[in-house]
Amino acid sequence: MKDAANTPAIKTIQTEDAQAADPHAAGTKLGSYIFGKNLGKGTFGLVKLATHLLTQELVSICEMSLYKIQMCVCR
């Protein structure tokens, strides 16, 4: 069983299209977070590693495509 203190927090950021030019490439900043490498890719978007600038806490951020979600729901 994993220790909850060592598990990265999960944050969700929604963009209109996760397939467009990557506005959250490694090294870019969003709010108090700086993006790192891609962790994975799923049906609706990307999961990226990010670091909180003040606390240096590592988190995973899910970047989701609203278009893909809407297309799936409308079917």
All heavy atoms as TSV, in Angstrom:
chain	resi	resn	atom	element	x	y	z
A	1	MET	N	N	0.835	-1.181	0.000
A	1	MET	CA	C	0.000	0.000	0.000
A	1	MET	C	C	0.876	1.240	0.000
A	1	MET	O	O	1.813	1.339	0.768
A	1	MET	CB	C	-0.922	-0.030	1.204
A	1	MET	CG	C	-1.902	1.101	1.242
A	1	MET	SD	S	-3.049	0.815	2.613
A	1	MET	CE	C	-4.252	2.007	2.197
A	2	LYS	N	N	0.556	2.214	-0.853
A	2	LYS	CA	C	1.364	3.427	-0.948
A	2	LYS	C	C	1.058	4.373	0.210
A	2	LYS	O	O	-0.067	4.465	0.670
A	2	LYS	CB	C	1.078	4.145	-2.262
A	2	LYS	CG	C	1.610	3.419	-3.469
A	2	LYS	CD	C	1.388	4.256	-4.695
A	2	LYS	CE	C	1.957	3.573	-5.912
A	2	LYS	NZ	N	1.761	4.347	-7.119
A	3	ASP	N	N	2.069	5.103	0.620
A	3	ASP	CA	C	1.920	6.108	1.652
A	3	ASP	C	C	1.300	7.352	1.026
A	3	ASP	O	O	1.793	7.870	0.034
A	3	ASP	CB	C	3.295	6.422	2.245
A	3	ASP	CG	C	3.210	7.426	3.375
A	3	ASP	OD1	O	2.110	7.743	3.857
A	3	ASP	OD2	O	4.269	7.912	3.771
A	4	ALA	N	N	0.203	7.863	1.580
A	4	ALA	CA	C	-0.499	9.023	1.025
A	4	ALA	C	C	0.399	10.257	0.983
A	4	ALA	O	O	0.256	11.100	0.110
A	4	ALA	CB	C	-1.762	9.307	1.830
A	5	ALA	N	N	1.341	10.382	1.913
A	5	ALA	CA	C	2.229	11.542	1.944
A	5	ALA	C	C	3.192	11.548	0.759
A	5	ALA	O	O	3.660	12.596	0.344
A	5	ALA	CB	C	3.010	11.568	3.256
A	6	ASN	N	N	3.488	10.380	0.187
A	6	ASN	CA	C	4.416	10.294	-0.942
A	6	ASN	C	C	3.718	10.236	-2.292
A	6	ASN	O	O	4.363	10.183	-3.318
A	6	ASN	CB	C	5.311	9.063	-0.787
A	6	ASN	CG	C	6.236	9.196	0.396
A	6	ASN	OD1	O	6.628	10.295	0.757
A	6	ASN	ND2	N	6.559	8.093	1.026
A	7	THR	N	N	2.376	10.230	-2.299
A	7	THR	CA	C	1.620	10.165	-3.541
A	7	THR	C	C	1.432	11.576	-4.084
A	7	THR	O	O	0.997	12.462	-3.357
A	7	THR	CB	C	0.232	9.525	-3.294
A	7	THR	OG1	O	0.441	8.254	-2.705
A	7	THR	CG2	C	-0.532	9.382	-4.583
A	8	PRO	N	N	1.776	11.820	-5.376
A	8	PRO	CA	C	1.603	13.162	-5.934
A	8	PRO	C	C	0.135	13.582	-5.936
A	8	PRO	O	O	-0.753	12.766	-6.129
A	8	PRO	CB	C	2.111	13.025	-7.372
A	8	PRO	CG	C	2.913	11.792	-7.390
A	8	PRO	CD	C	2.372	10.908	-6.313
A	9	ALA	N	N	-0.088	14.869	-5.694
A	9	ALA	CA	C	-1.447	15.409	-5.763
A	9	ALA	C	C	-1.893	15.415	-7.219
A	9	ALA	O	O	-1.071	15.418	-8.129
A	9	ALA	CB	C	-1.455	16.831	-5.206
A	10	ILE	N	N	-3.185	15.407	-7.451
A	10	ILE	CA	C	-3.709	15.416	-8.818
A	10	ILE	C	C	-4.402	16.743	-9.060
A	10	ILE	O	O	-5.283	17.140	-8.310
A	10	ILE	CB	C	-4.692	14.253	-9.046
A	10	ILE	CG1	C	-3.958	12.926	-8.864
A	10	ILE	CG2	C	-5.344	14.356	-10.414
A	10	ILE	CD1	C	-4.849	11.727	-8.943
A	11	LYS	N	N	-4.001	17.451	-10.090
A	11	LYS	CA	C	-4.617	18.708	-10.491
A	11	LYS	C	C	-5.159	18.523	-11.897
A	11	LYS	O	O	-4.594	17.811	-12.702
A	11	LYS	CB	C	-3.576	19.846	-10.527
A	11	LYS	CG	C	-2.769	19.997	-9.260
A	11	LYS	CD	C	-3.509	20.774	-8.237
A	11	LYS	CE	C	-2.614	20.953	-7.013
A	11	LYS	NZ	N	-3.253	21.563	-5.910
A	12	THR	N	N	-6.272	19.168	-12.221
A	12	THR	CA	C	-6.840	19.063	-13.561
A	12	THR	C	C	-6.845	20.428	-14.216
A	12	THR	O	O	-7.325	21.399	-13.638
A	12	THR	CB	C	-8.283	18.516	-13.512
A	12	THR	OG1	O	-8.260	17.245	-12.893
A	12	THR	CG2	C	-8.883	18.414	-14.895
A	13	ILE	N	N	-6.286	20.495	-15.419
A	13	ILE	CA	C	-6.299	21.711	-16.226
A	13	ILE	C	C	-6.956	21.335	-17.541
A	13	ILE	O	O	-6.574	20.366	-18.176
A	13	ILE	CB	C	-4.877	22.223	-16.488
A	13	ILE	CG1	C	-4.218	22.610	-15.168
A	13	ILE	CG2	C	-4.907	23.408	-17.439
A	13	ILE	CD1	C	-2.778	22.966	-15.311
A	14	GLN	N	N	-7.962	22.098	-17.948
A	14	GLN	CA	C	-8.662	21.788	-19.177
A	14	GLN	C	C	-8.294	22.806	-20.252
A	14	GLN	O	O	-8.298	23.999	-20.004
A	14	GLN	CB	C	-10.164	21.784	-18.961
A	14	GLN	CG	C	-10.596	20.714	-17.973
A	14	GLN	CD	C	-12.075	20.734	-17.719
A	14	GLN	OE1	O	-12.752	21.689	-18.027
A	14	GLN	NE2	N	-12.571	19.670	-17.141
A	15	THR	N	N	-7.975	22.312	-21.438
A	15	THR	CA	C	-7.698	23.170	-22.580
A	15	THR	C	C	-8.654	22.795	-23.693
A	15	THR	O	O	-9.246	21.720	-23.682
A	15	THR	CB	C	-6.247	23.006	-23.079
A	15	THR	OG1	O	-6.068	21.659	-23.491
A	15	THR	CG2	C	-5.250	23.364	-22.012
A	16	GLU	N	N	-8.829	23.678	-24.659
A	16	GLU	CA	C	-9.759	23.415	-25.754
A	16	GLU	C	C	-9.319	22.232	-26.596
A	16	GLU	O	O	-10.127	21.475	-27.080
A	16	GLU	CB	C	-9.931	24.654	-26.616
A	16	GLU	CG	C	-10.740	25.728	-25.920
A	16	GLU	CD	C	-11.031	26.884	-26.830
A	16	GLU	OE1	O	-10.985	26.713	-28.056
A	16	GLU	OE2	O	-11.309	27.959	-26.300
A	17	ASP	N	N	-8.026	22.084	-26.803
A	17	ASP	CA	C	-7.550	20.967	-27.614
A	17	ASP	C	C	-6.142	20.588	-27.188
A	17	ASP	O	O	-5.195	21.312	-27.446
A	17	ASP	CB	C	-7.574	21.330	-29.091
A	17	ASP	CG	C	-7.279	20.132	-29.987
A	17	ASP	OD1	O	-7.106	19.014	-29.456
A	17	ASP	OD2	O	-7.241	20.320	-31.198
A	18	ALA	N	N	-6.016	19.456	-26.529
A	18	ALA	CA	C	-4.713	19.007	-26.039
A	18	ALA	C	C	-3.785	18.606	-27.175
A	18	ALA	O	O	-2.585	18.486	-26.979
A	18	ALA	CB	C	-4.885	17.833	-25.071
A	19	GLN	N	N	-4.319	18.406	-28.391
A	19	GLN	CA	C	-3.492	18.026	-29.528
A	19	GLN	C	C	-2.859	19.239	-30.205
A	19	GLN	O	O	-1.966	19.095	-31.024
A	19	GLN	CB	C	-4.332	17.245	-30.558
A	19	GLN	CG	C	-4.856	15.932	-30.028
A	19	GLN	CD	C	-3.747	14.946	-29.719
A	19	GLN	OE1	O	-2.646	15.054	-30.236
A	19	GLN	NE2	N	-4.029	13.990	-28.872
A	20	ALA	N	N	-3.316	20.457	-29.900
A	20	ALA	CA	C	-2.752	21.674	-30.507
A	20	ALA	C	C	-1.308	21.842	-30.044
A	20	ALA	O	O	-0.816	21.079	-29.233
A	20	ALA	CB	C	-3.592	22.874	-30.103
A	21	ALA	N	N	-0.631	22.873	-30.570
A	21	ALA	CA	C	0.745	23.138	-30.146
A	21	ALA	C	C	0.799	23.160	-28.627
A	21	ALA	O	O	-0.051	23.756	-27.985
A	21	ALA	CB	C	1.206	24.465	-30.725
A	22	ASP	N	N	1.770	22.493	-28.058
A	22	ASP	CA	C	1.829	22.274	-26.611
A	22	ASP	C	C	2.137	23.570	-25.855
A	22	ASP	O	O	3.280	24.017	-25.815
A	22	ASP	CB	C	2.894	21.224	-26.310
A	22	ASP	CG	C	2.878	20.763	-24.872
A	22	ASP	OD1	O	2.018	21.241	-24.106
A	22	ASP	OD2	O	3.702	19.922	-24.528
A	23	PRO	N	N	1.097	24.190	-25.239
A	23	PRO	CA	C	1.332	25.425	-24.480
A	23	PRO	C	C	1.985	25.150	-23.130
A	23	PRO	O	O	2.415	26.058	-22.455
A	23	PRO	CB	C	-0.071	25.989	-24.297
A	23	PRO	CG	C	-0.954	24.792	-24.289
A	23	PRO	CD	C	-0.299	23.800	-25.234
A	24	HIS	N	N	2.049	23.878	-22.734
A	24	HIS	CA	C	2.627	23.498	-21.446
A	24	HIS	C	C	3.846	22.600	-21.638
A	24	HIS	O	O	3.995	21.595	-20.966
A	24	HIS	CB	C	1.570	22.809	-20.578
A	24	HIS	CG	C	0.332	23.625	-20.405
A	24	HIS	ND1	N	-0.895	23.191	-20.802
A	24	HIS	CD2	C	0.151	24.872	-19.923
A	24	HIS	CE1	C	-1.790	24.120	-20.549
A	24	HIS	NE2	N	-1.177	25.154	-20.020
A	25	ALA	N	N	4.706	22.986	-22.547
A	25	ALA	CA	C	5.927	22.217	-22.797
A	25	ALA	C	C	6.826	22.290	-21.566
A	25	ALA	O	O	6.682	23.176	-20.723
A	25	ALA	CB	C	6.645	22.777	-24.016
A	26	ALA	N	N	7.747	21.357	-21.462
A	26	ALA	CA	C	8.669	21.323	-20.324
A	26	ALA	C	C	9.357	22.669	-20.161
A	26	ALA	O	O	9.821	23.257	-21.130
A	26	ALA	CB	C	9.700	20.221	-20.519
A	27	GLY	N	N	9.363	23.161	-18.936
A	27	GLY	CA	C	10.008	24.436	-18.632
A	27	GLY	C	C	9.051	25.615	-18.618
A	27	GLY	O	O	9.415	26.689	-18.155
A	28	THR	N	N	7.819	25.460	-19.102
A	28	THR	CA	C	6.867	26.565	-19.076
A	28	THR	C	C	6.169	26.624	-17.728
A	28	THR	O	O	6.099	25.642	-16.998
A	28	THR	CB	C	5.822	26.461	-20.209
A	28	THR	OG1	O	5.129	25.236	-20.093
A	28	THR	CG2	C	6.464	26.561	-21.567
A	29	LYS	N	N	5.640	27.795	-17.400
A	29	LYS	CA	C	5.060	28.052	-16.091
A	29	LYS	C	C	3.559	28.317	-16.226
A	29	LYS	O	O	3.119	28.971	-17.163
A	29	LYS	CB	C	5.759	29.266	-15.484
A	29	LYS	CG	C	5.289	29.644	-14.115
A	29	LYS	CD	C	6.049	30.871	-13.623
A	29	LYS	CE	C	5.332	31.475	-12.439
A	29	LYS	NZ	N	5.915	32.738	-12.032
A	30	LEU	N	N	2.778	27.787	-15.292
A	30	LEU	CA	C	1.347	28.060	-15.207
A	30	LEU	C	C	1.025	28.287	-13.747
A	30	LEU	O	O	1.122	27.360	-12.930
A	30	LEU	CB	C	0.530	26.890	-15.761
A	30	LEU	CG	C	-0.987	27.058	-15.678
A	30	LEU	CD1	C	-1.446	28.180	-16.615
A	30	LEU	CD2	C	-1.681	25.765	-16.043
A	31	GLY	N	N	0.673	29.502	-13.402
A	31	GLY	CA	C	0.405	29.829	-11.997
A	31	GLY	C	C	1.649	29.578	-11.167
A	31	GLY	O	O	2.727	30.095	-11.473
A	32	SER	N	N	1.523	28.784	-10.126
A	32	SER	CA	C	2.641	28.478	-9.227
A	32	SER	C	C	3.375	27.194	-9.608
A	32	SER	O	O	4.140	26.665	-8.812
A	32	SER	CB	C	2.132	28.348	-7.786
A	32	SER	OG	O	1.586	29.567	-7.354
A	33	TYR	N	N	3.130	26.682	-10.810
A	33	TYR	CA	C	3.722	25.409	-11.233
A	33	TYR	C	C	4.586	25.587	-12.480
A	33	TYR	O	O	4.291	26.401	-13.337
A	33	TYR	CB	C	2.629	24.370	-11.530
A	33	TYR	CG	C	1.862	23.989	-10.298
A	33	TYR	CD1	C	0.727	24.687	-9.920
A	33	TYR	CD2	C	2.294	22.947	-9.489
A	33	TYR	CE1	C	0.028	24.350	-8.771
A	33	TYR	CE2	C	1.604	22.603	-8.336
A	33	TYR	CZ	C	0.470	23.315	-7.981
A	33	TYR	OH	O	-0.210	22.985	-6.845
A	34	ILE	N	N	5.653	24.794	-12.547
A	34	ILE	CA	C	6.487	24.743	-13.743
A	34	ILE	C	C	6.417	23.306	-14.269
A	34	ILE	O	O	6.541	22.349	-13.507
A	34	ILE	CB	C	7.937	25.196	-13.474
A	34	ILE	CG1	C	8.694	25.326	-14.768
A	34	ILE	CG2	C	8.640	24.295	-12.511
A	34	ILE	CD1	C	9.953	26.163	-14.682
A	35	PHE	N	N	6.153	23.190	-15.573
A	35	PHE	CA	C	5.952	21.874	-16.171
A	35	PHE	C	C	7.265	21.149	-16.419
A	35	PHE	O	O	8.268	21.760	-16.756
A	35	PHE	CB	C	5.190	21.998	-17.494
A	35	PHE	CG	C	3.741	22.302	-17.296
A	35	PHE	CD1	C	3.292	23.602	-17.261
A	35	PHE	CD2	C	2.831	21.276	-17.123
A	35	PHE	CE1	C	1.964	23.886	-17.071
A	35	PHE	CE2	C	1.496	21.549	-16.925
A	35	PHE	CZ	C	1.057	22.863	-16.897
A	36	GLY	N	N	7.211	19.830	-16.262
A	36	GLY	CA	C	8.336	18.954	-16.556
A	36	GLY	C	C	7.984	18.040	-17.713
A	36	GLY	O	O	7.259	18.429	-18.628
A	37	LYS	N	N	8.426	16.806	-17.625
A	37	LYS	CA	C	8.242	15.854	-18.727
A	37	LYS	C	C	6.814	15.312	-18.783
A	37	LYS	O	O	6.058	15.407	-17.823
A	37	LYS	CB	C	9.219	14.698	-18.580
A	37	LYS	CG	C	8.944	13.820	-17.367
A	37	LYS	CD	C	9.932	12.680	-17.295
A	37	LYS	CE	C	9.606	11.777	-16.107
A	37	LYS	NZ	N	10.457	10.620	-16.071
A	38	ASN	N	N	6.466	14.749	-19.945
A	38	ASN	CA	C	5.194	14.054	-20.112
A	38	ASN	C	C	5.272	12.716	-19.387
A	38	ASN	O	O	6.255	11.997	-19.503
A	38	ASN	CB	C	4.893	13.801	-21.588
A	38	ASN	CG	C	4.550	15.066	-22.332
A	38	ASN	OD1	O	4.249	16.090	-21.734
A	38	ASN	ND2	N	4.585	14.996	-23.636
A	39	LEU	N	N	4.206	12.381	-18.648
A	39	LEU	CA	C	4.149	11.105	-17.942
A	39	LEU	C	C	3.350	10.071	-18.722
A	39	LEU	O	O	3.584	8.877	-18.584
A	39	LEU	CB	C	3.526	11.290	-16.556
A	39	LEU	CG	C	4.305	12.165	-15.588
A	39	LEU	CD1	C	3.529	12.332	-14.289
A	39	LEU	CD2	C	5.675	11.572	-15.316
A	40	GLY	N	N	2.398	10.538	-19.517
A	40	GLY	CA	C	1.585	9.593	-20.267
A	40	GLY	C	C	0.561	10.281	-21.125
A	40	GLY	O	O	0.385	11.494	-21.080
A	41	LYS	N	N	-0.145	9.474	-21.928
A	41	LYS	CA	C	-1.154	9.985	-22.841
A	41	LYS	C	C	-2.354	9.053	-22.776
A	41	LYS	O	O	-2.204	7.830	-22.789
A	41	LYS	CB	C	-0.585	10.025	-24.257
A	41	LYS	CG	C	-1.523	10.570	-25.289
A	41	LYS	CD	C	-0.837	10.629	-26.641
A	41	LYS	CE	C	-1.785	11.149	-27.697
A	41	LYS	NZ	N	-1.160	11.181	-29.020
A	42	GLY	N	N	-3.548	9.639	-22.686
A	42	GLY	CA	C	-4.763	8.838	-22.638
A	42	GLY	C	C	-5.735	9.252	-23.718
A	42	GLY	O	O	-5.399	10.019	-24.625
A	43	THR	N	N	-6.953	8.773	-23.623
A	43	THR	CA	C	-7.982	9.045	-24.611
A	43	THR	C	C	-8.297	10.529	-24.715
A	43	THR	O	O	-8.497	11.056	-25.805
A	43	THR	CB	C	-9.278	8.279	-24.245
A	43	THR	OG1	O	-8.971	6.896	-24.168
A	43	THR	CG2	C	-10.362	8.506	-25.270
A	44	PHE	N	N	-8.348	11.228	-23.602
A	44	PHE	CA	C	-8.778	12.618	-23.591
A	44	PHE	C	C	-7.652	13.641	-23.485
A	44	PHE	O	O	-7.895	14.831	-23.583
A	44	PHE	CB	C	-9.772	12.850	-22.457
A	44	PHE	CG	C	-11.022	12.042	-22.604
A	44	PHE	CD1	C	-11.325	11.061	-21.698
A	44	PHE	CD2	C	-11.885	12.264	-23.664
A	44	PHE	CE1	C	-12.478	10.301	-21.832
A	44	PHE	CE2	C	-13.043	11.519	-23.813
A	44	PHE	CZ	C	-13.341	10.532	-22.890
A	45	GLY	N	N	-6.420	13.233	-23.256
A	45	GLY	CA	C	-5.353	14.210	-23.152
A	45	GLY	C	C	-4.057	13.652	-22.610
A	45	GLY	O	O	-3.801	12.453	-22.677
A	46	LEU	N	N	-3.253	14.545	-22.050
A	46	LEU	CA	C	-1.907	14.224	-21.584
A	46	LEU	C	C	-1.801	14.357	-20.067
A	46	LEU	O	O	-2.509	15.151	-19.464
A	46	LEU	CB	C	-0.900	15.188	-22.207
A	46	LEU	CG	C	-0.835	15.257	-23.724
A	46	LEU	CD1	C	0.049	16.415	-24.154
A	46	LEU	CD2	C	-0.306	13.955	-24.277
A	47	VAL	N	N	-0.870	13.604	-19.485
A	47	VAL	CA	C	-0.536	13.751	-18.069
A	47	VAL	C	C	0.912	14.197	-18.004
A	47	VAL	O	O	1.787	13.592	-18.614
A	47	VAL	CB	C	-0.732	12.428	-17.288
A	47	VAL	CG1	C	-0.337	12.613	-15.833
A	47	VAL	CG2	C	-2.157	11.945	-17.401
A	48	LYS	N	N	1.142	15.294	-17.288
A	48	LYS	CA	C	2.484	15.873	-17.205
A	48	LYS	C	C	2.936	15.979	-15.756
A	48	LYS	O	O	2.120	16.132	-14.856
A	48	LYS	CB	C	2.481	17.260	-17.838
A	48	LYS	CG	C	2.118	17.237	-19.295
A	48	LYS	CD	C	2.160	18.623	-19.893
A	48	LYS	CE	C	1.850	18.524	-21.355
A	48	LYS	NZ	N	2.916	18.960	-22.186
A	49	LEU	N	N	4.234	15.933	-15.570
A	49	LEU	CA	C	4.838	16.156	-14.264
A	49	LEU	C	C	5.043	17.661	-14.107
A	49	LEU	O	O	5.425	18.340	-15.061
A	49	LEU	CB	C	6.188	15.440	-14.178
A	49	LEU	CG	C	6.934	15.545	-12.862
A	49	LEU	CD1	C	6.172	14.819	-11.766
A	49	LEU	CD2	C	8.317	14.956	-13.004
A	50	ALA	N	N	4.757	18.185	-12.914
A	50	ALA	CA	C	4.971	19.606	-12.648
A	50	ALA	C	C	5.518	19.771	-11.235
A	50	ALA	O	O	5.351	18.892	-10.390
A	50	ALA	CB	C	3.680	20.389	-12.811
A	51	THR	N	N	6.162	20.896	-11.006
A	51	THR	CA	C	6.747	21.201	-9.700
A	51	THR	C	C	6.182	22.518	-9.194
A	51	THR	O	O	6.151	23.509	-9.930
A	51	THR	CB	C	8.281	21.326	-9.809
A	51	THR	OG1	O	8.801	20.137	-10.391
A	51	THR	CG2	C	8.909	21.550	-8.454
A	52	HIS	N	N	5.706	22.540	-7.938
A	52	HIS	CA	C	5.244	23.778	-7.324
A	52	HIS	C	C	6.469	24.636	-7.050
A	52	HIS	O	O	7.463	24.164	-6.486
A	52	HIS	CB	C	4.487	23.483	-6.027
A	52	HIS	CG	C	3.786	24.675	-5.489
A	52	HIS	ND1	N	4.400	25.565	-4.645
A	52	HIS	CD2	C	2.525	25.128	-5.703
A	52	HIS	CE1	C	3.545	26.524	-4.343
A	52	HIS	NE2	N	2.393	26.279	-4.970
A	53	LEU	N	N	6.420	25.897	-7.464
A	53	LEU	CA	C	7.598	26.758	-7.374
A	53	LEU	C	C	8.037	27.054	-5.944
A	53	LEU	O	O	9.231	27.142	-5.677
A	53	LEU	CB	C	7.343	28.068	-8.127
A	53	LEU	CG	C	7.187	27.922	-9.639
A	53	LEU	CD1	C	6.719	29.230	-10.256
A	53	LEU	CD2	C	8.484	27.471	-10.271
A	54	LEU	N	N	7.105	27.203	-5.022
A	54	LEU	CA	C	7.483	27.547	-3.646
A	54	LEU	C	C	7.838	26.330	-2.795
A	54	LEU	O	O	8.829	26.348	-2.071
A	54	LEU	CB	C	6.348	28.325	-2.969
A	54	LEU	CG	C	6.011	29.673	-3.597
A	54	LEU	CD1	C	4.803	30.299	-2.914
A	54	LEU	CD2	C	7.208	30.603	-3.527
A	55	THR	N	N	7.033	25.272	-2.893
A	55	THR	CA	C	7.235	24.112	-2.028
A	55	THR	C	C	8.090	23.021	-2.662
A	55	THR	O	O	8.488	22.086	-1.978
A	55	THR	CB	C	5.880	23.484	-1.641
A	55	THR	OG1	O	5.253	22.971	-2.830
A	55	THR	CG2	C	4.982	24.498	-0.962
A	56	GLN	N	N	8.313	23.102	-3.980
A	56	GLN	CA	C	9.050	22.093	-4.744
A	56	GLN	C	C	8.345	20.735	-4.734
A	56	GLN	O	O	8.947	19.710	-5.023
A	56	GLN	CB	C	10.495	21.955	-4.244
A	56	GLN	CG	C	11.318	23.227	-4.404
A	56	GLN	CD	C	11.408	23.661	-5.860
A	56	GLN	OE1	O	11.822	22.901	-6.714
A	56	GLN	NE2	N	11.002	24.889	-6.143
A	57	GLU	N	N	7.042	20.715	-4.406
A	57	GLU	CA	C	6.258	19.484	-4.420
A	57	GLU	C	C	6.013	19.049	-5.865
A	57	GLU	O	O	5.658	19.860	-6.714
A	57	GLU	CB	C	4.915	19.710	-3.720
A	57	GLU	CG	C	4.017	18.504	-3.732
A	57	GLU	CD	C	2.669	18.768	-3.089
A	57	GLU	OE1	O	2.274	19.931	-2.952
A	57	GLU	OE2	O	2.017	17.782	-2.738
A	58	LEU	N	N	6.216	17.755	-6.139
A	58	LEU	CA	C	5.949	17.207	-7.464
A	58	LEU	C	C	4.481	16.800	-7.551
A	58	LEU	O	O	3.954	16.177	-6.633
A	58	LEU	CB	C	6.827	15.993	-7.739
A	58	LEU	CG	C	8.318	16.261	-7.856
A	58	LEU	CD1	C	9.068	14.957	-8.033
A	58	LEU	CD2	C	8.606	17.190	-9.014
A	59	VAL	N	N	3.828	17.169	-8.647
A	59	VAL	CA	C	2.432	16.819	-8.875
A	59	VAL	C	C	2.273	16.338	-10.309
A	59	VAL	O	O	3.107	16.602	-11.172
A	59	VAL	CB	C	1.486	18.019	-8.621
A	59	VAL	CG1	C	1.536	18.474	-7.175
A	59	VAL	CG2	C	1.788	19.172	-9.550
A	60	SER	N	N	1.203	15.603	-10.563
A	60	SER	CA	C	0.859	15.253	-11.937
A	60	SER	C	C	-0.316	16.127	-12.341
A	60	SER	O	O	-1.237	16.356	-11.562
A	60	SER	CB	C	0.521	13.773	-12.055
A	60	SER	OG	O	-0.559	13.458	-11.223
A	61	ILE	N	N	-0.270	16.631	-13.567
A	61	ILE	CA	C	-1.318	17.501	-14.092
A	61	ILE	C	C	-1.891	16.850	-15.336
A	61	ILE	O	O	-1.159	16.488	-16.251
A	61	ILE	CB	C	-0.771	18.903	-14.410
A	61	ILE	CG1	C	-0.277	19.568	-13.125
A	61	ILE	CG2	C	-1.837	19.752	-15.097
A	61	ILE	CD1	C	0.299	20.942	-13.313
A	62	CYS	N	N	-3.210	16.713	-15.335
A	62	CYS	CA	C	-3.897	16.117	-16.475
A	62	CYS	C	C	-4.406	17.241	-17.370
A	62	CYS	O	O	-5.216	18.062	-16.947
A	62	CYS	CB	C	-5.054	15.254	-15.986
A	62	CYS	SG	S	-5.938	14.447	-17.316
A	63	GLU	N	N	-3.922	17.290	-18.602
A	63	GLU	CA	C	-4.346	18.284	-19.584
A	63	GLU	C	C	-5.363	17.590	-20.494
A	63	GLU	O	O	-5.026	16.652	-21.212
A	63	GLU	CB	C	-3.130	18.746	-20.383
A	63	GLU	CG	C	-3.434	19.768	-21.421
A	63	GLU	CD	C	-2.178	20.155	-22.168
A	63	GLU	OE1	O	-1.197	20.550	-21.526
A	63	GLU	OE2	O	-2.200	20.039	-23.395
A	64	MET	N	N	-6.624	18.043	-20.435
A	64	MET	CA	C	-7.695	17.337	-21.137
A	64	MET	C	C	-8.248	18.143	-22.303
A	64	MET	O	O	-8.328	19.363	-22.243
A	64	MET	CB	C	-8.817	17.024	-20.155
A	64	MET	CG	C	-8.358	16.178	-18.995
A	64	MET	SD	S	-9.607	15.943	-17.754
A	64	MET	CE	C	-10.639	14.776	-18.601
A	65	SER	N	N	-8.656	17.433	-23.345
A	65	SER	CA	C	-9.272	18.039	-24.519
A	65	SER	C	C	-10.784	18.098	-24.318
A	65	SER	O	O	-11.453	17.059	-24.281
A	65	SER	CB	C	-8.951	17.226	-25.774
A	65	SER	OG	O	-9.744	17.667	-26.859
A	66	LEU	N	N	-11.334	19.306	-24.179
A	66	LEU	CA	C	-12.778	19.448	-24.013
A	66	LEU	C	C	-13.515	18.960	-25.248
A	66	LEU	O	O	-14.597	18.386	-25.160
A	66	LEU	CB	C	-13.136	20.904	-23.732
A	66	LEU	CG	C	-12.642	21.457	-22.397
A	66	LEU	CD1	C	-12.988	22.927	-22.270
A	66	LEU	CD2	C	-13.222	20.675	-21.247
A	67	TYR	N	N	-12.938	19.159	-26.424
A	67	TYR	CA	C	-13.552	18.711	-27.672
A	67	TYR	C	C	-13.742	17.190	-27.662
A	67	TYR	O	O	-14.816	16.687	-27.982
A	67	TYR	CB	C	-12.682	19.125	-28.863
A	67	TYR	CG	C	-13.187	18.584	-30.179
A	67	TYR	CD1	C	-14.286	19.153	-30.811
A	67	TYR	CD2	C	-12.579	17.486	-30.777
A	67	TYR	CE1	C	-14.759	18.655	-32.006
A	67	TYR	CE2	C	-13.043	16.976	-31.972
A	67	TYR	CZ	C	-14.135	17.560	-32.585
A	67	TYR	OH	O	-14.605	17.053	-33.759
A	68	LYS	N	N	-12.713	16.458	-27.270
A	68	LYS	CA	C	-12.808	14.996	-27.246
A	68	LYS	C	C	-13.820	14.517	-26.206
A	68	LYS	O	O	-14.552	13.554	-26.437
A	68	LYS	CB	C	-11.445	14.372	-26.972
A	68	LYS	CG	C	-10.498	14.501	-28.135
A	68	LYS	CD	C	-9.191	13.839	-27.828
A	68	LYS	CE	C	-8.230	13.981	-29.001
A	68	LYS	NZ	N	-6.954	13.333	-28.722
A	69	ILE	N	N	-13.888	15.194	-25.070
A	69	ILE	CA	C	-14.856	14.829	-24.036
A	69	ILE	C	C	-16.274	15.079	-24.541
A	69	ILE	O	O	-17.155	14.234	-24.388
A	69	ILE	CB	C	-14.590	15.607	-22.728
A	69	ILE	CG1	C	-13.251	15.178	-22.134
A	69	ILE	CG2	C	-15.720	15.410	-21.731
A	69	ILE	CD1	C	-12.781	16.041	-20.998
A	70	GLN	N	N	-16.503	16.230	-25.167
A	70	GLN	CA	C	-17.825	16.551	-25.696
A	70	GLN	C	C	-18.243	15.567	-26.781
A	70	GLN	O	O	-19.396	15.154	-26.839
A	70	GLN	CB	C	-17.849	17.977	-26.231
A	70	GLN	CG	C	-17.770	19.016	-25.141
A	70	GLN	CD	C	-17.539	20.421	-25.675
A	70	GLN	OE1	O	-17.229	20.610	-26.847
A	70	GLN	NE2	N	-17.705	21.402	-24.807
A	71	MET	N	N	-17.325	15.178	-27.658
A	71	MET	CA	C	-17.640	14.238	-28.726
A	71	MET	C	C	-18.023	12.879	-28.152
A	71	MET	O	O	-18.921	12.210	-28.651
A	71	MET	CB	C	-16.478	14.094	-29.701
A	71	MET	CG	C	-16.196	15.350	-30.513
A	71	MET	SD	S	-17.625	15.946	-31.435
A	71	MET	CE	C	-17.834	14.628	-32.606
A	72	CYS	N	N	-17.386	12.468	-27.092
A	72	CYS	CA	C	-17.668	11.184	-26.467
A	72	CYS	C	C	-19.051	11.216	-25.794
A	72	CYS	O	O	-19.816	10.272	-25.896
A	72	CYS	CB	C	-16.591	10.845	-25.450
A	72	CYS	SG	S	-16.799	9.225	-24.694
A	73	VAL	N	N	-19.381	12.312	-25.128
A	73	VAL	CA	C	-20.641	12.444	-24.407
A	73	VAL	C	C	-21.815	12.567	-25.381
A	73	VAL	O	O	-22.896	12.043	-25.127
A	73	VAL	CB	C	-20.601	13.665	-23.453
A	73	VAL	CG1	C	-21.964	13.961	-22.852
A	73	VAL	CG2	C	-19.572	13.437	-22.354
A	74	CYS	N	N	-21.607	13.244	-26.513
A	74	CYS	CA	C	-22.693	13.495	-27.467
A	74	CYS	C	C	-23.083	12.272	-28.274
A	74	CYS	O	O	-24.138	12.251	-28.898
A	74	CYS	CB	C	-22.297	14.626	-28.425
A	74	CYS	SG	S	-22.197	16.210	-27.593
A	75	ARG	N	N	-22.276	11.254	-28.305
A	75	ARG	CA	C	-22.574	10.071	-29.119
A	75	ARG	C	C	-23.709	9.282	-28.588
A	75	ARG	O	O	-24.137	9.007	-27.658
A	75	ARG	CB	C	-21.343	9.173	-29.251
A	75	ARG	CG	C	-20.326	9.818	-30.134
A	75	ARG	CD	C	-19.189	8.879	-30.320
A	75	ARG	NE	N	-18.139	9.602	-31.062
A	75	ARG	CZ	C	-17.003	9.085	-31.383
A	75	ARG	NH1	N	-16.710	7.883	-31.036
A	75	ARG	NH2	N	-16.120	9.771	-32.043
